Amino acid sequence: MTLALTLPVSPLEMPTSYLSRLAARNLAPDLWTFCQDVGLDFAAISNGDGVAIAHLCTLACIPADSFQNRTAVKTSTMKYAVGAEVMNTETLARGEIRYCPSCVAEALRDGPRLCDVIHELHWQFIQVRRCWRHTALLQRHRPKIDASSRFDFTAFVRVARQEITRESKAASAPADDLDLYLTRRAYGDHAAHWCNCLEIPALIKASTAFGVLIDHGRDMRASSLDPDQRRDAMLTGFAILSAGPDGIRQALDRFNKRTPTRGGNQPHPSNGELQRLLGSHARQRADLDPLRDIVREYFHEHYPFWPGTTVLGRKIGEKPGAVAARRLSRNWRPPVAGRGYPDPARTRLSGWRGAVPTGNYPDPGTRRRDRPRKAPLSRPEPDCRDLGLQLWHVQAAETRRHIAARGRDRPMDAQGFPSRHVALLSRQAEHRSCTRGRSRTASVHARVGDPEGLCRWNLQHD
């Protein structure tokens, strides 16, 4: 079956736009009624089903590939594929009609038939705000009753014809760079541009994050800005991303030079909204990997990190090769005579190997607990560890006041003891392993730290 009244296909429209015009051409009151009359599955066409669209092409006597790269195919709950582009509900408007009043008014002046008015694909891109032909601000219409009418553009023009003519006379402003770029990209015009390596949802997120960081600082969030401020930030970020990897690094350099460093011992970067997007995102979006790799490489070159530290979702496999000169001059400390280089855990040069003199200094690549312990200071009195005792033995002896209490300003395992207590503690250590299996009295003497009682018991039973 084919229709007697058909229309040529425009290279700028989606299948739903053509279906709406075809319904008006065949004098149907609306799109839904037309689909019921001719046996088309409107729900399948609106979701980009290939079989349903092929049925539409056969019915209208047009080539089967008429809507190639211009069909919004629903891939999941909130994601769509338009040709080679991946879109979601934040970038592709599905619940409203967006249009340029100047383009519609011009089409109505040139031809009296409503079926000649084309609903163009790029109008449904949410981030496209102005028409590239007339520089007019795009308008929005959201149906409040019938949800299916959000695809029936021709029926909307029939009702709002006078309002559209009035809107076309409003003042206009030039379309910005993002409007022009997204308009070209909607129809597959991929000129040499670094932003082409990012999907459109990722490009919008990254542009906004970069712009918020550069224009408003590290403490501002995009959700706190009004729409105009967010748009200005988005344009700032888009200009940075358009310059490619070199432009991204230069923008980070400019931001870090004019932004004061936070106080305290904090060697890690703090780049606000951009770092929250790339590093703290719960799902680590794969579509941001091209930008994440560039920023991670910049962090490696300018900040010291421990090997194994996770930076923007990936662990560092090797130590950074260099540290920025301005950070080096601020954080380097000379070695102290007789004590060596300061502990790297207390400096901002952790993990750095460069021009710092080598020698008797701790290795920054080793953990604190894995480093060799410092030799204890020479003492005339023995150490409790040299006697083979455990800590509870010494504590019990102190509780019973058999030995003097240790000072609180010294560690428990580095306390010397007077020589008059050495014999008692040594005797306790000697018989500590022999008390197992003997009478309960001997075990009690050892457990409560009574070396004199233990000595008397052993002399009586030896």
C-alpha positions as CSV (number, residue, x, y, z in Angstrom):
1,M,0.0,0.0,0.0
2,T,1.2,3.5,-0.9
3,L,-0.2,6.9,-0.4
4,A,-1.4,9.1,-3.2
5,L,-0.5,12.3,-1.5
6,T,3.2,12.3,-0.5
7,L,6.0,14.8,0.2
8,P,9.7,15.1,-0.5
9,V,12.0,14.5,2.4
10,S,14.1,17.3,3.8
11,P,17.8,16.5,4.8
12,L,17.2,18.4,8.0
13,E,14.2,16.6,9.5
14,M,13.6,13.5,11.6
15,P,11.1,10.8,10.8
16,T,8.5,12.2,13.3
17,S,8.7,15.6,11.6
18,Y,8.1,14.0,8.2
19,L,5.2,11.9,9.6
20,S,3.6,15.1,11.0
21,R,3.8,16.8,7.6
22,L,2.6,13.7,5.8
23,A,-0.5,13.6,8.1
24,A,-1.3,17.3,7.3
25,R,-0.8,16.6,3.6
26,N,-3.4,13.8,3.7
27,L,-5.8,16.1,5.6
28,A,-5.7,14.2,8.8
29,P,-6.6,16.1,12.0
30,D,-3.5,15.1,13.8
31,L,-0.5,12.7,13.7
32,W,-2.0,10.0,15.9
33,T,-5.2,9.7,14.0
34,F,-3.3,9.4,10.7
35,C,-1.1,6.6,12.1
36,Q,-4.2,4.7,13.1
37,D,-5.8,5.1,9.7
38,V,-2.9,3.8,7.7
39,G,-1.6,1.2,10.2
40,L,1.6,2.8,11.3
41,D,3.1,2.1,14.7
42,F,3.7,5.7,16.0
43,A,5.3,4.6,19.3
44,A,7.9,2.5,17.4
45,I,8.6,5.3,14.9
46,S,9.2,7.8,17.7
47,N,11.7,5.4,19.4
48,G,13.6,4.9,16.1
49,D,12.5,1.3,15.3
50,G,14.0,0.3,11.9
51,V,11.1,-1.8,10.8
52,A,8.5,0.8,11.6
53,I,10.5,3.5,9.8
54,A,11.0,1.2,6.7
55,H,7.2,0.8,6.7
56,L,6.8,4.6,6.7
57,C,9.2,4.9,3.8
58,T,7.4,2.3,1.8
59,L,4.0,4.0,2.5
60,A,5.3,7.4,1.3
61,C,7.3,6.1,-1.7
62,I,10.6,7.4,-0.5
63,P,14.0,5.7,-0.3
64,A,14.6,3.4,2.7
65,D,17.7,5.4,3.8
66,S,15.9,8.7,3.7
67,F,16.3,9.2,7.5
68,Q,19.8,7.8,7.9
69,N,21.8,9.6,10.6
70,R,18.7,11.7,11.5
71,T,16.7,9.1,13.5
72,A,16.7,9.3,17.3
73,V,17.0,5.6,18.4
74,K,16.2,4.9,22.0
75,T,19.0,2.8,23.5
76,S,18.0,2.8,27.1
77,T,15.8,4.7,29.6
78,M,17.3,8.1,29.1
79,K,19.8,7.6,26.3
80,Y,19.5,7.9,22.5
81,A,21.6,7.5,19.4
82,V,21.2,10.1,16.6
83,G,23.3,8.8,13.8
84,A,26.9,8.4,15.2
85,E,26.1,10.7,18.1
86,V,25.3,9.5,21.6
87,M,22.7,11.7,23.3
88,N,20.7,11.7,26.6
89,T,17.7,13.6,28.0
90,E,20.1,16.4,29.2
91,T,21.1,17.2,25.6
92,L,18.1,16.0,23.4
93,A,14.7,17.4,24.2
94,R,12.1,14.7,24.0
95,G,9.2,16.2,26.0
96,E,8.9,19.5,24.2
97,I,8.9,21.2,20.8
98,R,11.7,23.6,20.2
99,Y,11.7,25.8,17.1
100,C,13.0,29.0,15.5
101,P,10.1,31.5,15.0
102,S,11.9,33.3,12.2
103,C,12.4,30.1,10.2
104,V,8.8,29.0,10.7
105,A,7.4,32.5,9.8
106,E,9.6,32.5,6.7
107,A,8.4,29.1,5.6
108,L,4.8,30.3,6.1
109,R,5.4,33.4,3.9
110,D,7.0,31.4,1.1
111,G,4.3,28.7,1.0
112,P,0.7,28.8,2.2
113,R,0.6,25.0,3.1
114,L,1.4,24.0,6.6
115,C,2.9,20.7,5.4
116,D,5.8,22.7,3.9
117,V,7.1,23.8,7.4
118,I,10.0,21.6,8.4
119,H,10.9,20.9,12.0
120,E,14.7,20.7,11.9
121,L,16.8,18.2,13.9
122,H,19.2,20.6,15.6
123,W,16.4,22.6,17.2
124,Q,15.9,19.7,19.6
125,F,19.4,20.0,20.9
126,I,18.9,21.6,24.3
127,Q,22.3,23.5,24.3
128,V,21.5,25.1,20.9
129,R,19.9,28.4,21.9
130,R,19.9,30.5,18.7
131,C,19.3,29.9,15.0
132,W,22.4,30.0,12.9
133,R,20.4,31.6,10.0
134,H,18.3,34.3,11.7
135,T,20.2,34.5,15.1
136,A,16.8,34.3,16.7
137,L,16.3,32.8,20.1
138,L,14.7,29.3,19.9
139,Q,11.3,29.0,21.6
140,R,9.9,26.1,23.5
141,H,6.4,24.5,23.6
142,R,5.6,21.8,26.1
143,P,2.2,20.0,25.6
144,K,0.3,19.8,28.9
145,I,-2.5,17.2,27.9
146,D,-1.6,14.9,25.1
147,A,1.9,13.5,25.3
148,S,1.9,12.3,21.7
149,S,1.4,15.9,20.5
150,R,5.0,16.7,21.4
151,F,6.0,15.2,18.0
152,D,3.2,16.7,16.0
153,F,4.9,19.9,15.0
154,T,2.5,20.7,12.1
155,A,-0.5,20.6,14.3
156,F,1.2,23.0,16.7
157,V,2.0,25.5,13.9
158,R,-1.6,25.3,12.8
159,V,-2.8,26.5,16.3
160,A,0.0,28.9,17.2
161,R,0.5,30.5,13.8
162,Q,-0.1,34.1,15.0
163,E,2.0,33.7,18.1
164,I,4.9,32.4,16.0
165,T,4.7,35.4,13.7
166,R,4.8,37.8,16.6
167,E,7.8,36.0,18.2
168,S,9.7,36.3,14.9
169,K,9.8,40.1,15.2
170,A,11.6,40.0,18.6
171,A,15.2,41.3,18.8
172,S,17.9,38.9,17.9
173,A,21.6,38.4,18.8
174,P,24.4,36.5,17.1
175,A,24.7,32.8,17.6
176,D,27.7,31.8,19.8
177,D,30.4,29.3,18.9
178,L,28.7,26.5,20.8
179,D,25.5,27.0,18.8
180,L,27.3,26.9,15.5
181,Y,29.4,23.8,16.5
182,L,26.5,21.8,17.7
183,T,24.4,22.7,14.6
184,R,27.1,21.4,12.3
185,R,27.7,18.3,14.3
186,A,24.0,17.4,14.4
187,Y,24.2,16.8,10.6
188,G,27.5,15.0,10.6
189,D,29.8,17.9,9.7
190,H,32.9,16.8,11.7
191,A,35.5,19.4,10.8
192,A,38.9,19.2,12.4
193,H,38.1,19.9,16.0
194,W,39.4,18.4,19.3
195,C,36.0,18.4,20.8
196,N,34.9,15.7,18.3
197,C,36.6,13.1,20.4
198,L,34.1,13.8,23.2
199,E,30.5,12.7,23.1
200,I,28.1,15.6,23.2
201,P,26.9,15.0,26.8
202,A,30.5,14.7,28.0
203,L,31.4,17.8,26.0
204,I,28.7,19.8,27.8
205,K,29.6,18.6,31.2
206,A,33.3,19.2,30.7
207,S,32.8,22.7,29.2
208,T,30.6,23.7,32.1
209,A,33.1,22.3,34.7
210,F,36.0,24.1,33.1
211,G,34.2,27.4,32.8
212,V,32.9,27.3,36.4
213,L,36.5,26.7,37.6
214,I,38.1,29.5,35.4
215,D,35.3,32.1,35.8
216,H,34.2,31.5,39.4
217,G,37.0,29.7,41.2
218,R,37.4,26.3,42.8
219,D,34.7,26.7,45.5
220,M,31.8,27.4,43.1
221,R,29.4,24.7,41.8
222,A,27.5,24.8,38.6
223,S,24.2,24.1,40.3
224,S,24.6,27.5,42.2
225,L,24.7,29.5,39.0
226,D,21.7,31.0,37.1
227,P,21.1,29.9,33.5
228,D,22.9,32.9,32.0
229,Q,26.0,32.5,34.2
230,R,26.0,28.8,33.4
231,R,25.9,29.5,29.7
232,D,28.8,32.0,30.0
233,A,30.8,29.4,31.9
234,M,30.0,26.8,29.3
235,L,31.3,29.1,26.5
236,T,34.5,29.7,28.5
237,G,35.1,26.0,28.9
238,F,34.2,25.3,25.3
239,A,36.8,27.8,24.1
240,I,39.4,26.1,26.3
241,L,38.5,22.6,25.0
242,S,38.5,23.8,21.4
243,A,42.2,24.7,21.8
244,G,43.1,21.0,22.4
245,P,45.5,19.5,24.9
246,D,47.9,22.5,24.8
247,G,45.0,24.9,25.5
248,I,43.8,22.7,28.4
249,R,47.3,22.7,30.0
250,Q,47.7,26.5,29.6
251,A,44.3,27.1,31.1
252,L,45.3,25.1,34.2
253,D,48.6,26.9,34.4
254,R,46.9,30.3,34.3
255,F,44.4,29.2,37.0
256,N,47.0,27.8,39.3
257,K,49.3,30.9,39.0
258,R,46.5,33.3,39.9
259,T,44.9,31.2,42.6
260,P,46.6,31.2,46.0
261,T,47.7,27.9,47.4
262,R,45.8,26.6,50.3
263,G,47.5,26.6,53.6
264,G,48.9,23.5,55.4
265,N,50.7,20.5,54.1
266,Q,48.6,19.7,51.1
267,P,50.6,18.6,48.0
268,H,47.5,17.5,46.0
269,P,45.7,19.7,43.5
270,S,42.4,21.4,44.2
271,N,40.6,22.3,41.0
272,G,37.0,22.5,42.1
273,E,34.2,21.5,39.7
274,L,36.6,20.1,37.1
275,Q,38.3,17.7,39.6
276,R,34.9,16.7,41.0
277,L,33.7,15.8,37.5
278,L,36.8,13.8,36.5
279,G,37.9,12.3,39.8
280,S,35.0,12.1,42.2
281,H,32.3,10.9,39.8
282,A,30.9,7.7,41.2
283,R,30.8,5.9,37.9
284,Q,34.0,7.1,36.3
285,R,32.3,8.0,33.0
286,A,34.3,6.5,30.1
287,D,33.1,9.3,27.7
288,L,35.3,11.7,29.7
289,D,38.5,9.6,29.3
290,P,40.1,11.8,26.6
291,L,40.0,14.9,28.9
292,R,40.7,12.9,32.0
293,D,44.0,11.5,30.6
294,I,45.2,15.0,29.8
295,V,44.4,16.4,33.2
296,R,45.9,13.4,34.9
297,E,49.1,13.8,33.0
298,Y,49.2,17.5,34.0
299,F,48.8,16.5,37.7
300,H,51.6,14.0,37.4
301,E,53.9,16.7,36.0
302,H,53.1,19.4,38.5
303,Y,52.3,17.6,41.8
304,P,54.1,15.0,43.8
305,F,52.3,11.8,44.5
306,W,53.2,8.6,46.2
307,P,53.5,5.5,44.0
308,G,50.2,3.7,44.0
309,T,48.2,6.8,44.7
310,T,44.9,6.9,42.8
311,V,44.7,10.0,40.6
312,L,41.5,10.6,38.7
313,G,40.5,6.9,38.9
314,R,43.9,5.4,38.0
315,K,46.9,4.4,40.2
316,I,50.3,5.9,39.6
317,G,52.7,3.2,38.5
318,E,55.8,5.3,38.7
319,K,57.1,8.3,40.5
320,P,56.7,11.7,38.8
321,G,59.6,12.9,36.8
322,A,59.6,16.5,37.8
323,V,58.0,19.0,40.2
324,A,57.1,22.6,39.3
325,A,60.0,24.9,40.2
326,R,57.8,27.2,42.2
327,R,56.6,24.4,44.4
328,L,60.2,23.1,44.7
329,S,61.5,26.5,45.9
330,R,58.8,26.8,48.4
331,N,58.9,23.3,49.9
332,W,62.6,22.2,49.8
333,R,64.3,22.2,53.1
334,P,68.1,21.7,53.6
335,P,69.2,18.6,55.6
336,V,69.9,19.2,59.3
337,A,73.4,18.4,60.5
338,G,73.5,15.1,62.3
339,R,69.8,14.2,61.5
340,G,69.7,13.9,57.8
341,Y,66.9,15.1,55.5
342,P,63.5,15.9,57.1
343,D,60.9,13.1,57.0
344,P,59.2,13.1,53.6
345,A,55.9,12.5,55.2
346,R,56.1,15.9,56.7
347,T,57.1,17.7,53.6
348,R,55.3,18.4,50.3
349,L,58.2,16.6,48.4
350,S,56.9,13.1,49.1
351,G,57.8,10.7,46.4
352,W,60.0,13.2,44.6
353,R,63.5,12.3,43.3
354,G,65.4,15.1,41.7
355,A,68.1,17.5,42.7
356,V,67.8,16.9,46.4
357,P,71.3,15.6,47.6
358,T,71.3,11.8,48.1
359,G,73.0,10.3,51.1
360,N,71.9,9.3,54.6
361,Y,68.3,10.3,54.0
362,P,65.2,8.1,54.2
363,D,64.0,6.7,50.9
364,P,60.7,8.5,50.0
365,G,59.5,5.5,48.2
366,T,59.2,3.4,51.3
367,R,56.5,3.5,53.9
368,R,57.2,4.8,57.3
369,R,56.6,1.5,59.1
370,D,58.9,-0.3,56.6
371,R,61.9,2.0,57.2
372,P,64.7,0.8,59.6
373,R,64.3,2.0,63.1
374,K,66.7,4.6,64.4
375,A,69.4,3.2,66.7
376,P,68.5,4.0,70.4
377,L,70.7,6.4,72.3
378,S,73.4,4.8,74.4
379,R,72.3,4.2,77.9
380,P,74.1,2.7,80.9
381,E,70.9,0.9,81.9
382,P,69.6,-2.1,79.9
383,D,66.4,-1.9,77.8
384,C,63.4,-4.0,78.8
385,R,63.5,-5.5,75.3
386,D,67.0,-6.8,75.9
387,L,65.7,-8.8,78.9
388,G,63.2,-10.7,76.7
389,L,60.3,-9.4,78.6
390,Q,56.9,-8.4,77.3
391,L,55.2,-5.1,78.0
392,W,52.7,-6.6,80.5
393,H,55.6,-7.9,82.7
394,V,56.9,-4.4,83.2
395,Q,53.5,-3.0,83.8
396,A,52.7,-5.6,86.4
397,A,56.0,-5.0,88.1
398,E,55.3,-1.2,88.2
399,T,51.8,-1.8,89.6
400,R,53.2,-3.9,92.4
401,R,55.9,-1.3,92.9
402,H,58.7,-3.7,92.6
403,I,60.3,-1.3,90.2
404,A,60.2,2.4,89.8
405,A,57.4,3.8,87.5
406,R,58.5,4.9,84.1
407,G,58.3,8.5,83.0
408,R,55.3,9.4,80.8
409,D,57.4,11.4,78.4
410,R,59.2,8.3,77.1
411,P,58.0,5.5,75.0
412,M,57.1,2.3,76.8
413,D,59.6,0.2,74.9
414,A,62.6,2.5,75.3
415,Q,62.8,2.9,79.0
416,G,65.9,2.1,81.0
417,F,65.8,0.6,84.4
418,P,68.1,1.0,87.4
419,S,70.7,-1.7,88.0
420,R,69.1,-2.9,91.2
421,H,66.0,-4.0,89.3
422,V,67.9,-5.8,86.6
423,A,68.4,-9.0,88.6
424,L,64.7,-9.3,89.5
425,L,63.5,-8.7,85.9
426,S,66.2,-11.0,84.5
427,R,65.2,-13.7,86.9
428,Q,61.6,-13.3,85.8
429,A,62.5,-13.5,82.2
430,E,64.6,-16.6,82.8
431,H,61.7,-18.5,84.5
432,R,58.9,-17.1,82.4
433,S,58.9,-20.0,80.0
434,C,59.3,-22.6,82.8
435,T,56.1,-21.7,84.7
436,R,53.9,-23.5,82.3
437,G,52.8,-26.8,83.8
438,R,53.9,-26.0,87.3
439,S,51.7,-25.1,90.2
440,R,49.3,-22.3,90.0
441,T,51.3,-20.4,92.7
442,A,54.3,-20.0,90.4
443,S,52.1,-18.9,87.5
444,V,50.4,-16.3,89.7
445,H,53.8,-14.9,90.8
446,A,54.9,-14.5,87.2
447,R,51.6,-13.1,86.0
448,V,51.3,-10.4,88.7
449,G,54.9,-9.4,88.2
450,D,56.2,-10.5,91.6
451,P,59.8,-11.4,90.7
452,E,60.9,-11.8,94.4
453,G,58.1,-14.3,95.1
454,L,59.0,-16.1,91.9
455,C,62.6,-16.3,93.0
456,R,61.7,-17.6,96.4
457,W,59.4,-20.3,94.9
458,N,62.1,-21.5,92.5
459,L,64.7,-21.7,95.3
460,Q,62.3,-23.9,97.3
461,H,61.5,-26.2,94.5
462,D,64.9,-26.5,92.7
